[in-house]
Amino acid sequence: MFSPISNGDLGAIVTSLEMTSRPPLRAMPPSDLRLERWLAPTADTYRTLFRRVGEPWLWFSRLELSDLDLLQTIHDPAVRIWAVLDRRGIEVGILELDFRQSGQCEIAFFGLVPELCGRGHGKWLMAMALQLGWAEAGVQRMWVHSCTLDSPNALAFYQRSGFTAFQRQLETFPDPRLTGLIPRGAAPHVPIIA
């Protein structure tokens, strides 16, 4: 059965995945990248990296927040953000873990700039995410969600990393390229139907 989506909107199937026990220790995948903890990024600094990583996949949720609402979230002590840095110290990725729900760690944002995708750095970043998430006292569950607008490899990557799908939902929303949140030329693999 088909369900029409209004012109100007997008639809995505969102799959939520979870891991309910700490994975066995493994060797750290090789990478010349490193993490730098962001304790209190400015709204502009955060949005710049968020755009660099997420624009190709139409990440928009944090772009539509006011500065006040964004800072309230990213400065919450239970939300931990790291920039992924290359050898030159350039920010090339983001890892955001959300511990606001007791006993849980959500991988809220996880990604690298498109130029680094497919080079094995994601395995390193996931190993770091799992290490940091499970190190928090009381965590009994880590979870993440992916959607059909993400990289076509994202869902399988999460499953190979040890996550198991537990829920699927349909999300519809105004196309952020038409609302002005993201440049119109972003994500050319997703056609605009105005």
Sequence and secondary structure as in RCSB ss.txt:
>XXXX:A:sequence
MFSPISNGDLGAIVTSLEMTSRPPLRAMPPSDLRLERWLAPTADTYRTLFRRVGEPWLWFSRLELSDLDLLQTIH
DPAVRIWAVLDRRGIEVGILELDFRQSGQCEIAFFGLVPELCGRGHGKWLMAMALQLGWAEAGVQRMWVHSCTLD
SPNALAFYQRSGFTAFQRQLETFPDPRLTGLIPRGAAPHVPIIA
>XXXX:A:secstr
      TTEEEEEEEEEEE S          S EEEEESS  HHHHHHHHHHHHGGGT  TTTTS HHHHHHHHT
STTEEEEEEE TT  EEEEEEEE  STTEEEEEEEEE GGGTTSSHHHHHHHHHHHHHHHSTT  EEEEEEETTS
 TTHHHHHHHTT EEEEEEEEEEE HHHHTSS TTS TTS    
